[in-house]
Every structure is written in structure tokens, then in C-alpha cells.
Amino acid sequence: MGPSPHCEPSPDSSVALATRHALGWMLFANAAGVWMALSLVWPRLGDVLSPLGYGRWAPVHLNAQLYGWCALPLVALLLRAYFPSGYTGADARLAVTGWSAALAFGCVYWLAGRTSGKLFMDWQGAARVGFSAALALLAVVLGAGLVRRWPREGRAGRVWRLALLLALLPVPGLMAWAASPRLYPTINPDSGGATGSSLLGSTLVLVGIFLFTPRLLELPRRTPAPPAVRAIPWLLAPHFALYAFVERGDSSHHSALQIVGLFSLWIWPPLLVAFLRGVLWPEGARRWLFAFAAWGVFLTVSACLMFLPGWLDRGKFTQAFVGHTHAAMAGMLTSYLMLVLLCLNPGRIAAALGAPRAFAVWQTGCLLHVAALLLAGGLEGVHPGILFSPNRGMDALMVLRAVAGLAMLEASARWWRLVQPQRPLTPAPEPL
């Protein structure tokens, strides 16, 4: 069964701590993003923090979002899977604190200008060693949790937890290897961007995570699932087999196999909806589930269309690609992560994350933000030099982007404030 909606986890539990850290990084990353957006509207603002200009804040904003806000809810999910609910052990809390400390050290590195320039792989020098150590510490802590619960765990629970842990063990070494400035990924030679096969492979991994999430959360189903629904996760195997036949080297978006492989992802939005709608989600989760599905459909359709010859040739390296990234992280992925945190934190924290006002402010801000960037990218596609000359239309879109960012910043500040531990009330002194 899933966690009871009436229990309140200890504020010192590892899951609650990871939740607060995640939302803290969300607030910090959003603040950095708003500063960057305002700097595009009023460039002289950059002089205030000189030499920490736009280029220094860009990797901080991106990596704080990915490795802070986007990663720590998954750390919380793993801690819940390997430790009892409400676990307050120092080992699990140390893994969360070590993760944030490594990311904070990385932010210092990036603000100092020490970056490889590899998008989302900017770990260099001591920061690269520190983050690899944080990943290794988490793996050790999860292993300790598995040993602790092994005697009272059923056979099925032992098997999938052990298999997942073994799959995670190579991650620290792989991250250190992938962050090396001597290693470069395969690219689309016609666009300089991602290949269709890389987009297909990474998306299938995400689909697998989405399908496995209800099991990690230990959420029950509303009714016994029909055989067709139970078979949905098994469709990943033949889809990965298709991925194995798609060329994974430097491949052009003019290749028919790259296009067909990417468009094969269109089957997953309806399949995911069919699979997830049968899960018994806690109160307040449904709106985040709907937002996750809506953004997922938009991303799947738009990503495939933007990859087509002609569309990609005109839209590459424009604001449209920035808008697509925001739709993925601030739209779909944030909706999924809020869903996870709401399920992991019943009680007061769940009520805060499921509040309709903050949800509406975030989703409206995100929608306006993405729309402004997609329109700006369309203007760039028609007039490639538009950013290098005065243009009222582009200026208005940059203002709209900044306003939307401020709305999202307000929502993230509200969430972060509401999940802080409540101080016990001090009893009034008795009258003399």
C-alpha cells in the first residue's frame, strides 16, 4: 500500500531533508534564471555583479536545475525505496547533504569561469572529483539500506532492489568519464546538435523511469490492471531493440532511419497515460499528473517536428530550442518531480505541493515562458540577425519571458517556505 495521507514524516527524515534541499535548489536556480532574463532586457544590470556576467551564471542556472532540483527528488525516491518510511539515520542524511555540498562547490567553480563548455557536463577539476564522490556515497548508503532491510524483505523486493542497485553502481565512474573534456558525444553533422538516435535512447530511459516510479513509491492500483495495461512496460524491450538498429554515430537528420526512430516515440504518451491513470494517487497529485501528461504530449510531438529537415535547419541554435528545453525541465519534468515529492511526503508538505494556487502560477508562468521563447525562435528563423538590431517585438518577448520567470520564482519561493520544519510553539509562562 502507499503511504498514509494522515501521517506526518519526521522533519529530520532523509526524504523530508532531500525534499527541502531539492526545493531550495529550485529556488536558487530560478533566481539565477530570472537575473539572466532581466539582464537580457536591461543589459547594464550585468555590470552590477561584474565579472559574474551572463556567461558565468548560465552553467550555474542549468546545472543547479538539473543536478539540484531535478536530481534530488529522485535521490529522495531511492532513499524511500531502500530505507523505511521516516528514516532519520545519519547515513542517509549525509548522502543528501554531501550531494548538495558537491553541487554548491561546483557552482563556485562555474562562477569562477572553470567549465568545459559541455552542456550539463561542466564538472571540472576538484568539482568533478567531489560530485563523483557524492554519487559514490549515495551508492554506499543505498547498499547499507538494502542490507538493513534484507532479512524482512520478500523475494521480489530483494530482486528488484538488488538489480537496481547494481545498475546504479557504475554511475559515479561513468559520470566522471563523461565529464572529461577529452570526450565528445556524437553529433548531427548537419546541425551540430543531438542525433535522432541519442534523443531516442535518452527518452526511452526516461520512459522506463516513469513506468517504474509507482513501484518505487509502493502505490497500489485502483483495480486489477487488464492484461494489455500490464504488458505496457514490456514494450520497452522491443523498442530498445529498435534503438539498437538505429545508427548511433554522427548521423544527419536527413537520414530516414533517424527520423523513423525518433517518431516511434509517439506511441508512448497514450501508453504512459493508460498505465499511470490506473494508479491510486494521493489527493492533490492528479493536477500534477495531468500537467505531466500534457507537457509530455507537447514535447513528443514538437521534438519530432523540430527534428525534421527544413525545420531543424531553420530553427537550430535559436530561442526555440531554449523554449523546448524549458518545456522539458520546467514543464514535464517538474510536474513529474512534484508528483513524486507529493507522494513521498504525506501530510503538511503534500498539502503545500498540491496547493492549486501555486500550481496555477507555476504552470501559467511556464506556459508564457515557453511561448515567448518559441515565438522569439520563430522570429530568429525568419530573420537570423534580429537579435543584433533593435526590434520591439523581440524586446516585448524578452520582457514577457522575464515576467513569466518572476511568476515561477514566486511559486518556488512559496513551496520552499512551506516545506520548512515547523518550530514548536513556546508555551506561555504561567502567571505568578
C-alpha beads as a LAMMPS data file, in Angstrom:
LAMMPS data file: protein, C-alpha beads

432 atoms
431 bonds

1 atom types
1 bond types

-500.0 500.0 xlo xhi
-500.0 500.0 ylo yhi
-500.0 500.0 zlo zhi

Masses

1 110.0

Atoms # bond

1 1 1 0.000 0.000 0.000
2 1 1 1.056 3.606 -0.471
3 1 1 1.898 5.928 2.407
4 1 1 -0.984 7.003 4.561
5 1 1 -2.236 10.503 3.784
6 1 1 -2.648 11.164 7.517
7 1 1 0.908 10.511 8.700
8 1 1 3.446 13.292 9.006
9 1 1 7.078 12.300 8.422
10 1 1 9.715 13.495 10.823
11 1 1 11.255 16.819 9.671
12 1 1 14.638 15.151 10.162
13 1 1 13.844 12.199 7.876
14 1 1 16.098 11.740 4.885
15 1 1 13.181 12.093 2.454
16 1 1 11.973 15.347 4.025
17 1 1 15.559 16.663 4.022
18 1 1 16.016 15.780 0.348
19 1 1 12.699 17.491 -0.417
20 1 1 13.805 20.720 1.266
21 1 1 17.184 20.609 -0.498
22 1 1 15.515 19.989 -3.863
23 1 1 13.134 22.922 -3.484
24 1 1 15.971 25.082 -2.201
25 1 1 17.958 24.396 -5.360
26 1 1 14.840 25.060 -7.416
27 1 1 14.509 28.483 -5.772
28 1 1 18.195 29.296 -6.248
29 1 1 18.251 28.158 -9.888
30 1 1 15.073 30.097 -10.670
31 1 1 16.529 33.225 -9.071
32 1 1 19.634 32.866 -11.254
33 1 1 17.407 32.368 -14.310
34 1 1 15.364 35.492 -13.537
35 1 1 18.576 37.508 -13.136
36 1 1 19.729 36.295 -16.543
37 1 1 16.333 37.087 -18.111
38 1 1 16.378 40.620 -16.645
39 1 1 19.926 41.067 -17.936
40 1 1 18.665 40.416 -21.458
41 1 1 16.048 43.143 -21.005
42 1 1 18.420 45.631 -19.310
43 1 1 21.987 44.615 -20.265
44 1 1 23.547 47.170 -17.886
45 1 1 22.299 45.049 -14.986
46 1 1 25.211 42.742 -15.739
47 1 1 27.594 45.449 -14.523
48 1 1 26.173 45.147 -11.001
49 1 1 27.752 41.727 -10.412
50 1 1 30.724 42.107 -12.794
51 1 1 32.717 39.992 -13.564
52 1 1 29.935 37.484 -12.854
53 1 1 28.162 38.108 -16.134
54 1 1 25.592 36.155 -18.118
55 1 1 28.116 33.560 -19.273
56 1 1 29.166 32.767 -15.698
57 1 1 25.582 32.357 -14.475
58 1 1 24.402 30.191 -17.400
59 1 1 26.075 26.916 -16.239
60 1 1 25.064 27.661 -12.640
61 1 1 21.423 28.051 -13.646
62 1 1 21.379 24.951 -15.854
63 1 1 23.290 22.642 -13.531
64 1 1 21.502 23.777 -10.374
65 1 1 18.245 22.898 -12.107
66 1 1 19.440 19.502 -13.366
67 1 1 21.630 18.258 -10.506
68 1 1 19.756 20.094 -7.750
69 1 1 16.054 20.410 -8.421
70 1 1 15.719 17.582 -10.967
71 1 1 18.047 15.065 -9.265
72 1 1 17.353 15.362 -5.534
73 1 1 13.679 14.244 -5.762
74 1 1 14.978 11.061 -7.406
75 1 1 17.503 10.731 -4.550
76 1 1 14.558 11.027 -2.146
77 1 1 12.722 8.347 -4.149
78 1 1 15.694 5.984 -3.862
79 1 1 16.031 6.624 -0.131
80 1 1 12.355 5.755 0.340
81 1 1 12.839 2.562 -1.717
82 1 1 15.848 1.380 0.320
83 1 1 15.018 2.705 3.798
84 1 1 11.883 2.576 5.974
85 1 1 9.457 5.496 5.818
86 1 1 10.521 8.344 8.116
87 1 1 14.094 7.018 8.446
88 1 1 16.265 9.556 10.292
89 1 1 19.640 7.795 10.179
90 1 1 22.742 9.957 9.811
91 1 1 23.991 7.944 6.814
92 1 1 21.027 8.798 4.577
93 1 1 21.019 12.451 5.679
94 1 1 24.776 12.617 4.995
95 1 1 24.173 11.401 1.415
96 1 1 21.706 14.261 0.824
97 1 1 23.960 16.879 2.434
98 1 1 27.004 15.595 0.549
99 1 1 25.113 15.840 -2.745
100 1 1 24.191 19.477 -2.130
101 1 1 27.693 20.315 -0.907
102 1 1 29.236 18.896 -4.093
103 1 1 26.813 20.887 -6.231
104 1 1 27.474 24.085 -4.258
105 1 1 31.213 23.586 -4.790
106 1 1 30.528 23.122 -8.498
107 1 1 28.623 26.422 -8.585
108 1 1 31.692 28.173 -7.152
109 1 1 33.786 26.621 -9.912
110 1 1 31.385 27.719 -12.656
111 1 1 31.104 31.256 -11.315
112 1 1 34.907 31.383 -11.405
113 1 1 34.739 30.535 -15.122
114 1 1 36.059 26.989 -14.779
115 1 1 33.898 24.987 -17.174
116 1 1 34.437 22.692 -20.124
117 1 1 31.575 24.258 -22.062
118 1 1 29.883 20.851 -22.356
119 1 1 26.188 21.456 -21.725
120 1 1 25.140 19.851 -18.411
121 1 1 28.578 18.215 -18.159
122 1 1 30.563 21.168 -16.817
123 1 1 32.229 19.265 -13.958
124 1 1 35.940 20.087 -13.881
125 1 1 38.901 19.570 -11.560
126 1 1 38.103 19.212 -7.868
127 1 1 34.392 19.800 -8.532
128 1 1 34.344 16.750 -10.803
129 1 1 36.015 14.646 -8.094
130 1 1 33.636 15.975 -5.442
131 1 1 30.474 15.161 -7.390
132 1 1 31.740 11.678 -8.264
133 1 1 32.379 11.162 -4.531
134 1 1 28.813 12.293 -3.734
135 1 1 27.454 9.749 -6.229
136 1 1 29.622 7.009 -4.730
137 1 1 28.490 7.941 -1.197
138 1 1 24.852 7.635 -2.235
139 1 1 25.504 4.183 -3.722
140 1 1 27.165 3.033 -0.474
141 1 1 24.278 4.405 1.602
142 1 1 21.699 2.659 -0.584
143 1 1 23.674 -0.570 -0.240
144 1 1 23.624 -0.185 3.552
145 1 1 19.880 0.350 3.412
146 1 1 19.416 -2.812 1.372
147 1 1 21.478 -4.817 3.879
148 1 1 19.383 -3.402 6.727
149 1 1 16.038 -4.386 5.190
150 1 1 17.169 -7.634 3.519
151 1 1 16.014 -10.036 6.308
152 1 1 12.420 -8.712 6.313
153 1 1 12.112 -8.136 2.547
154 1 1 10.238 -10.536 0.279
155 1 1 11.925 -12.271 -2.632
156 1 1 10.518 -9.927 -5.288
157 1 1 11.579 -6.854 -3.298
158 1 1 15.082 -8.240 -2.839
159 1 1 15.464 -8.999 -6.549
160 1 1 14.419 -5.647 -7.977
161 1 1 16.211 -3.603 -5.296
162 1 1 19.436 -5.535 -5.827
163 1 1 19.109 -5.265 -9.626
164 1 1 18.519 -1.508 -9.421
165 1 1 21.482 -1.032 -7.084
166 1 1 23.768 -2.995 -9.403
167 1 1 22.598 -0.829 -12.318
168 1 1 23.405 2.329 -10.322
169 1 1 26.885 1.262 -9.159
170 1 1 28.689 2.220 -12.423
171 1 1 27.126 5.711 -12.461
172 1 1 29.872 7.557 -10.472
173 1 1 32.589 6.273 -12.783
174 1 1 30.520 6.887 -15.906
175 1 1 29.791 10.474 -14.834
176 1 1 33.477 11.176 -14.239
177 1 1 34.289 9.668 -17.638
178 1 1 31.509 11.524 -19.476
179 1 1 32.521 14.877 -17.949
180 1 1 36.050 14.600 -19.330
181 1 1 36.829 17.471 -21.739
182 1 1 38.594 14.925 -23.950
183 1 1 35.348 13.079 -24.604
184 1 1 32.842 14.477 -27.094
185 1 1 29.454 12.953 -27.913
186 1 1 28.355 12.023 -31.396
187 1 1 26.629 14.873 -33.196
188 1 1 24.380 15.547 -36.128
189 1 1 26.921 16.789 -38.723
190 1 1 24.281 18.949 -40.430
191 1 1 23.119 20.764 -37.286
192 1 1 25.867 20.408 -34.698
193 1 1 23.180 19.196 -32.268
194 1 1 21.827 15.918 -30.987
195 1 1 21.248 12.950 -33.286
196 1 1 17.893 11.212 -33.569
197 1 1 19.334 8.053 -32.003
198 1 1 20.634 9.907 -28.929
199 1 1 17.257 11.562 -28.433
200 1 1 15.533 8.185 -28.832
201 1 1 17.802 6.408 -26.333
202 1 1 17.624 9.089 -23.632
203 1 1 13.837 9.344 -23.947
204 1 1 13.389 5.577 -23.612
205 1 1 15.413 5.673 -20.393
206 1 1 13.066 8.368 -19.070
207 1 1 10.044 6.291 -20.089
208 1 1 11.459 3.389 -18.111
209 1 1 11.848 5.616 -15.029
210 1 1 8.279 6.876 -15.388
211 1 1 6.931 3.325 -15.651
212 1 1 8.926 2.143 -12.620
213 1 1 8.012 5.108 -10.388
214 1 1 4.721 3.684 -8.991
215 1 1 6.582 0.561 -7.823
216 1 1 9.275 2.654 -6.115
217 1 1 6.530 4.701 -4.452
218 1 1 4.700 1.483 -3.485
219 1 1 1.432 2.912 -4.784
220 1 1 -1.483 0.492 -5.270
221 1 1 -3.615 0.302 -8.407
222 1 1 -7.276 1.303 -8.391
223 1 1 -8.380 -2.049 -9.794
224 1 1 -6.507 -5.049 -11.172
225 1 1 -4.998 -3.877 -14.451
226 1 1 -6.166 -5.552 -17.693
227 1 1 -3.559 -7.761 -19.398
228 1 1 -2.973 -5.122 -22.091
229 1 1 -2.086 -2.496 -19.460
230 1 1 0.147 -4.883 -17.508
231 1 1 2.036 -5.601 -20.743
232 1 1 2.892 -1.913 -21.380
233 1 1 6.263 -1.911 -19.518
234 1 1 7.367 -4.943 -21.525
235 1 1 7.098 -2.901 -24.748
236 1 1 10.310 -1.129 -23.742
237 1 1 12.343 -4.226 -24.668
238 1 1 11.391 -4.297 -28.387
239 1 1 11.701 -0.507 -28.521
240 1 1 15.262 -0.697 -27.219
241 1 1 15.839 -3.389 -29.845
242 1 1 14.772 -0.860 -32.477
243 1 1 17.187 1.634 -30.935
244 1 1 19.974 -0.939 -31.373
245 1 1 19.381 -0.903 -35.146
246 1 1 19.485 2.903 -35.448
247 1 1 22.937 4.218 -36.271
248 1 1 24.435 5.826 -33.156
249 1 1 27.434 7.580 -34.662
250 1 1 27.478 11.032 -36.271
251 1 1 24.145 10.895 -38.102
252 1 1 22.208 13.503 -40.036
253 1 1 18.566 14.443 -39.513
254 1 1 18.180 13.778 -43.238
255 1 1 18.585 10.038 -42.552
256 1 1 15.229 8.237 -42.828
257 1 1 16.154 5.769 -40.060
258 1 1 16.943 8.611 -37.638
259 1 1 13.556 10.180 -38.375
260 1 1 11.605 6.915 -38.112
261 1 1 13.371 6.009 -34.861
262 1 1 12.531 9.360 -33.287
263 1 1 8.906 9.352 -34.462
264 1 1 8.455 5.891 -32.929
265 1 1 8.315 7.711 -29.563
266 1 1 4.790 8.881 -30.428
267 1 1 3.396 5.594 -29.096
268 1 1 4.465 6.346 -25.513
269 1 1 2.288 9.317 -24.408
270 1 1 -1.000 7.344 -24.706
271 1 1 0.624 4.209 -23.276
272 1 1 2.022 6.092 -20.266
273 1 1 -1.346 7.751 -19.649
274 1 1 -3.100 4.371 -19.770
275 1 1 -0.569 2.859 -17.359
276 1 1 -0.419 5.732 -14.848
277 1 1 -4.123 6.578 -14.720
278 1 1 -4.835 3.244 -13.032
279 1 1 -2.551 4.060 -10.085
280 1 1 -4.172 5.201 -6.821
281 1 1 -2.536 8.627 -6.457
282 1 1 -2.896 10.654 -3.236
283 1 1 -5.030 13.787 -3.018
284 1 1 -3.573 16.742 -4.912
285 1 1 -1.492 14.583 -7.247
286 1 1 -3.982 14.444 -10.106
287 1 1 -3.352 18.010 -11.315
288 1 1 0.394 17.360 -11.492
289 1 1 -0.263 14.083 -13.314
290 1 1 -2.428 15.894 -15.862
291 1 1 0.243 18.594 -16.350
292 1 1 2.907 15.899 -16.771
293 1 1 0.830 14.203 -19.471
294 1 1 0.052 17.475 -21.278
295 1 1 3.677 18.635 -21.356
296 1 1 4.789 15.134 -22.362
297 1 1 2.472 15.102 -25.392
298 1 1 3.632 18.590 -26.399
299 1 1 7.304 17.655 -26.089
300 1 1 6.994 14.390 -28.002
301 1 1 5.165 15.971 -30.924
302 1 1 7.216 19.188 -31.049
303 1 1 10.586 17.438 -30.679
304 1 1 9.892 15.173 -33.638
305 1 1 8.628 18.027 -35.804
306 1 1 11.592 20.255 -34.900
307 1 1 13.978 17.450 -35.922
308 1 1 12.631 17.242 -39.474
309 1 1 14.739 18.587 -42.379
310 1 1 13.837 22.192 -43.053
311 1 1 12.505 22.769 -39.533
312 1 1 15.803 21.918 -37.834
313 1 1 17.844 23.742 -40.488
314 1 1 15.959 26.958 -39.751
315 1 1 15.433 26.587 -36.018
316 1 1 18.799 25.256 -34.771
317 1 1 20.539 27.385 -32.124
318 1 1 17.590 29.767 -31.799
319 1 1 15.457 30.688 -28.778
320 1 1 13.032 27.966 -29.908
321 1 1 15.465 25.316 -28.684
322 1 1 15.776 27.147 -25.364
323 1 1 11.985 27.133 -25.125
324 1 1 11.881 23.418 -25.837
325 1 1 14.397 22.786 -23.029
326 1 1 12.269 24.799 -20.610
327 1 1 9.163 22.865 -21.647
328 1 1 11.057 19.662 -20.825
329 1 1 12.516 20.713 -17.467
330 1 1 10.136 23.362 -16.103
331 1 1 7.070 21.756 -17.672
332 1 1 7.102 17.967 -17.960
333 1 1 9.946 17.027 -15.610
334 1 1 8.929 19.464 -12.869
335 1 1 5.355 18.148 -12.992
336 1 1 6.665 14.590 -12.637
337 1 1 9.018 15.510 -9.771
338 1 1 6.277 17.372 -7.906
339 1 1 4.143 14.262 -8.290
340 1 1 6.943 12.167 -6.768
341 1 1 7.586 14.541 -3.851
342 1 1 3.873 14.820 -3.100
343 1 1 3.640 11.023 -2.840
344 1 1 6.798 10.786 -0.732
345 1 1 5.768 13.489 1.750
346 1 1 2.229 12.978 3.051
347 1 1 0.688 15.481 5.418
348 1 1 1.613 19.172 5.536
349 1 1 4.303 19.009 2.822
350 1 1 1.976 17.184 0.432
351 1 1 -0.702 19.803 1.020
352 1 1 1.795 22.567 0.184
353 1 1 2.976 20.882 -3.022
354 1 1 -0.570 20.115 -4.123
355 1 1 -1.939 23.606 -3.456
356 1 1 -3.912 24.751 -6.534
357 1 1 -2.779 28.421 -6.429
358 1 1 0.960 27.733 -6.592
359 1 1 0.309 25.045 -9.205
360 1 1 -1.626 27.525 -11.382
361 1 1 1.022 30.258 -11.004
362 1 1 3.820 27.855 -11.952
363 1 1 2.051 26.319 -14.936
364 1 1 0.892 29.712 -16.264
365 1 1 4.375 31.173 -15.894
366 1 1 5.912 28.137 -17.586
367 1 1 3.429 28.281 -20.464
368 1 1 4.093 32.003 -21.067
369 1 1 7.843 31.442 -20.760
370 1 1 7.858 28.665 -23.350
371 1 1 5.515 30.575 -25.680
372 1 1 7.725 33.690 -25.565
373 1 1 10.830 31.663 -26.425
374 1 1 9.157 29.707 -29.219
375 1 1 7.890 32.948 -30.794
376 1 1 11.330 34.505 -30.409
377 1 1 12.853 31.457 -32.090
378 1 1 10.372 31.805 -34.935
379 1 1 11.452 35.426 -35.451
380 1 1 15.089 34.343 -35.458
381 1 1 14.341 31.646 -38.014
382 1 1 12.837 34.218 -40.383
383 1 1 15.345 36.997 -39.592
384 1 1 18.612 35.408 -38.382
385 1 1 20.169 38.752 -37.403
386 1 1 17.196 40.065 -35.437
387 1 1 18.991 39.825 -32.075
388 1 1 21.734 42.140 -33.279
389 1 1 19.490 45.092 -34.064
390 1 1 16.694 46.945 -32.196
391 1 1 13.340 45.201 -32.527
392 1 1 10.280 45.988 -30.431
393 1 1 8.704 42.598 -30.999
394 1 1 11.758 40.740 -29.708
395 1 1 12.090 43.187 -26.784
396 1 1 8.459 42.540 -25.813
397 1 1 9.019 38.785 -25.875
398 1 1 12.104 39.121 -23.645
399 1 1 10.060 41.197 -21.176
400 1 1 7.321 38.537 -21.230
401 1 1 9.955 35.878 -20.573
402 1 1 11.250 37.797 -17.540
403 1 1 7.740 38.347 -16.146
404 1 1 6.935 34.658 -16.558
405 1 1 10.183 33.796 -14.792
406 1 1 9.245 36.055 -11.882
407 1 1 5.912 34.232 -11.541
408 1 1 7.696 30.880 -11.426
409 1 1 10.186 32.279 -8.903
410 1 1 7.292 33.331 -6.661
411 1 1 5.781 29.846 -6.800
412 1 1 9.110 28.175 -5.996
413 1 1 9.694 30.562 -3.066
414 1 1 6.259 29.674 -1.700
415 1 1 6.927 25.934 -1.926
416 1 1 10.333 26.250 -0.301
417 1 1 8.928 28.312 2.574
418 1 1 6.027 25.931 3.225
419 1 1 8.166 22.776 3.442
420 1 1 10.445 24.125 6.153
421 1 1 10.152 22.373 9.557
422 1 1 7.617 23.979 11.819
423 1 1 9.008 25.349 15.057
424 1 1 7.253 24.048 18.155
425 1 1 5.132 26.661 19.866
426 1 1 6.680 28.008 23.059
427 1 1 4.157 27.669 25.894
428 1 1 3.109 30.905 27.529
429 1 1 4.594 31.435 31.006
430 1 1 2.246 30.681 33.843
431 1 1 1.045 33.749 35.751
432 1 1 2.715 34.341 39.076

Bonds

1 1 1 2
2 1 2 3
3 1 3 4
4 1 4 5
5 1 5 6
6 1 6 7
7 1 7 8
8 1 8 9
9 1 9 10
10 1 10 11
11 1 11 12
12 1 12 13
13 1 13 14
14 1 14 15
15 1 15 16
16 1 16 17
17 1 17 18
18 1 18 19
19 1 19 20
20 1 20 21
21 1 21 22
22 1 22 23
23 1 23 24
24 1 24 25
25 1 25 26
26 1 26 27
27 1 27 28
28 1 28 29
29 1 29 30
30 1 30 31
31 1 31 32
32 1 32 33
33 1 33 34
34 1 34 35
35 1 35 36
36 1 36 37
37 1 37 38
38 1 38 39
39 1 39 40
40 1 40 41
41 1 41 42
42 1 42 43
43 1 43 44
44 1 44 45
45 1 45 46
46 1 46 47
47 1 47 48
48 1 48 49
49 1 49 50
50 1 50 51
51 1 51 52
52 1 52 53
53 1 53 54
54 1 54 55
55 1 55 56
56 1 56 57
57 1 57 58
58 1 58 59
59 1 59 60
60 1 60 61
61 1 61 62
62 1 62 63
63 1 63 64
64 1 64 65
65 1 65 66
66 1 66 67
67 1 67 68
68 1 68 69
69 1 69 70
70 1 70 71
71 1 71 72
72 1 72 73
73 1 73 74
74 1 74 75
75 1 75 76
76 1 76 77
77 1 77 78
78 1 78 79
79 1 79 80
80 1 80 81
81 1 81 82
82 1 82 83
83 1 83 84
84 1 84 85
85 1 85 86
86 1 86 87
87 1 87 88
88 1 88 89
89 1 89 90
90 1 90 91
91 1 91 92
92 1 92 93
93 1 93 94
94 1 94 95
95 1 95 96
96 1 96 97
97 1 97 98
98 1 98 99
99 1 99 100
100 1 100 101
101 1 101 102
102 1 102 103
103 1 103 104
104 1 104 105
105 1 105 106
106 1 106 107
107 1 107 108
108 1 108 109
109 1 109 110
110 1 110 111
111 1 111 112
112 1 112 113
113 1 113 114
114 1 114 115
115 1 115 116
116 1 116 117
117 1 117 118
118 1 118 119
119 1 119 120
120 1 120 121
121 1 121 122
122 1 122 123
123 1 123 124
124 1 124 125
125 1 125 126
126 1 126 127
127 1 127 128
128 1 128 129
129 1 129 130
130 1 130 131
131 1 131 132
132 1 132 133
133 1 133 134
134 1 134 135
135 1 135 136
136 1 136 137
137 1 137 138
138 1 138 139
139 1 139 140
140 1 140 141
141 1 141 142
142 1 142 143
143 1 143 144
144 1 144 145
145 1 145 146
146 1 146 147
147 1 147 148
148 1 148 149
149 1 149 150
150 1 150 151
151 1 151 152
152 1 152 153
153 1 153 154
154 1 154 155
155 1 155 156
156 1 156 157
157 1 157 158
158 1 158 159
159 1 159 160
160 1 160 161
161 1 161 162
162 1 162 163
163 1 163 164
164 1 164 165
165 1 165 166
166 1 166 167
167 1 167 168
168 1 168 169
169 1 169 170
170 1 170 171
171 1 171 172
172 1 172 173
173 1 173 174
174 1 174 175
175 1 175 176
176 1 176 177
177 1 177 178
178 1 178 179
179 1 179 180
180 1 180 181
181 1 181 182
182 1 182 183
183 1 183 184
184 1 184 185
185 1 185 186
186 1 186 187
187 1 187 188
188 1 188 189
189 1 189 190
190 1 190 191
191 1 191 192
192 1 192 193
193 1 193 194
194 1 194 195
195 1 195 196
196 1 196 197
197 1 197 198
198 1 198 199
199 1 199 200
200 1 200 201
201 1 201 202
202 1 202 203
203 1 203 204
204 1 204 205
205 1 205 206
206 1 206 207
207 1 207 208
208 1 208 209
209 1 209 210
210 1 210 211
211 1 211 212
212 1 212 213
213 1 213 214
214 1 214 215
215 1 215 216
216 1 216 217
217 1 217 218
218 1 218 219
219 1 219 220
220 1 220 221
221 1 221 222
222 1 222 223
223 1 223 224
224 1 224 225
225 1 225 226
226 1 226 227
227 1 227 228
228 1 228 229
229 1 229 230
230 1 230 231
231 1 231 232
232 1 232 233
233 1 233 234
234 1 234 235
235 1 235 236
236 1 236 237
237 1 237 238
238 1 238 239
239 1 239 240
240 1 240 241
241 1 241 242
242 1 242 243
243 1 243 244
244 1 244 245
245 1 245 246
246 1 246 247
247 1 247 248
248 1 248 249
249 1 249 250
250 1 250 251
251 1 251 252
252 1 252 253
253 1 253 254
254 1 254 255
255 1 255 256
256 1 256 257
257 1 257 258
258 1 258 259
259 1 259 260
260 1 260 261
261 1 261 262
262 1 262 263
263 1 263 264
264 1 264 265
265 1 265 266
266 1 266 267
267 1 267 268
268 1 268 269
269 1 269 270
270 1 270 271
271 1 271 272
272 1 272 273
273 1 273 274
274 1 274 275
275 1 275 276
276 1 276 277
277 1 277 278
278 1 278 279
279 1 279 280
280 1 280 281
281 1 281 282
282 1 282 283
283 1 283 284
284 1 284 285
285 1 285 286
286 1 286 287
287 1 287 288
288 1 288 289
289 1 289 290
290 1 290 291
291 1 291 292
292 1 292 293
293 1 293 294
294 1 294 295
295 1 295 296
296 1 296 297
297 1 297 298
298 1 298 299
299 1 299 300
300 1 300 301
301 1 301 302
302 1 302 303
303 1 303 304
304 1 304 305
305 1 305 306
306 1 306 307
307 1 307 308
308 1 308 309
309 1 309 310
310 1 310 311
311 1 311 312
312 1 312 313
313 1 313 314
314 1 314 315
315 1 315 316
316 1 316 317
317 1 317 318
318 1 318 319
319 1 319 320
320 1 320 321
321 1 321 322
322 1 322 323
323 1 323 324
324 1 324 325
325 1 325 326
326 1 326 327
327 1 327 328
328 1 328 329
329 1 329 330
330 1 330 331
331 1 331 332
332 1 332 333
333 1 333 334
334 1 334 335
335 1 335 336
336 1 336 337
337 1 337 338
338 1 338 339
339 1 339 340
340 1 340 341
341 1 341 342
342 1 342 343
343 1 343 344
344 1 344 345
345 1 345 346
346 1 346 347
347 1 347 348
348 1 348 349
349 1 349 350
350 1 350 351
351 1 351 352
352 1 352 353
353 1 353 354
354 1 354 355
355 1 355 356
356 1 356 357
357 1 357 358
358 1 358 359
359 1 359 360
360 1 360 361
361 1 361 362
362 1 362 363
363 1 363 364
364 1 364 365
365 1 365 366
366 1 366 367
367 1 367 368
368 1 368 369
369 1 369 370
370 1 370 371
371 1 371 372
372 1 372 373
373 1 373 374
374 1 374 375
375 1 375 376
376 1 376 377
377 1 377 378
378 1 378 379
379 1 379 380
380 1 380 381
381 1 381 382
382 1 382 383
383 1 383 384
384 1 384 385
385 1 385 386
386 1 386 387
387 1 387 388
388 1 388 389
389 1 389 390
390 1 390 391
391 1 391 392
392 1 392 393
393 1 393 394
394 1 394 395
395 1 395 396
396 1 396 397
397 1 397 398
398 1 398 399
399 1 399 400
400 1 400 401
401 1 401 402
402 1 402 403
403 1 403 404
404 1 404 405
405 1 405 406
406 1 406 407
407 1 407 408
408 1 408 409
409 1 409 410
410 1 410 411
411 1 411 412
412 1 412 413
413 1 413 414
414 1 414 415
415 1 415 416
416 1 416 417
417 1 417 418
418 1 418 419
419 1 419 420
420 1 420 421
421 1 421 422
422 1 422 423
423 1 423 424
424 1 424 425
425 1 425 426
426 1 426 427
427 1 427 428
428 1 428 429
429 1 429 430
430 1 430 431
431 1 431 432
